[in-house]
């Protein structure tokens, strides 16, 4: 998919934690992100685990941003409602590429529950369940 992630996300550099939307359908959305040494979450060549949660949240945001883009709507702000069953299998290093996939488990009103997996070279390094609440508040930076 050739869509500028800045059209999909309310976040702006240096807080962008995805590079590309790689897949979208009603249930599954995938992104990729290469960890660079100048990333705000990198210290001593290691990505802080908090960034992995943000990467999942931004994958969720990219999903909703893509829906908004297709529907000619503006990007809305979303909020992490909860993170459960987070398992981080190992440190993520500069130069590695995260392949993040979310699976929508349920969607009720403006709440979305997803199961998320982050892989590096096919190895599962993170698993989690996340609830995202989408607001009606438009992001300051819109794609229109």
Buried (B, 14 or more C-beta within 10 A) or exposed (E): EEBEBBBBBBBEEEBBBBBBBBBBEEEEBBBBBEBEEEBEBBEEEBBBBEBBBBBBBBBBBBBBBBBBBEEEBBBBBBEBEEBEEBEBEEEBEBEBEBBBBBEBEEBEEBEBBBBBBBBBEEEEBBBBBBBBBBEEEBBEEEBE
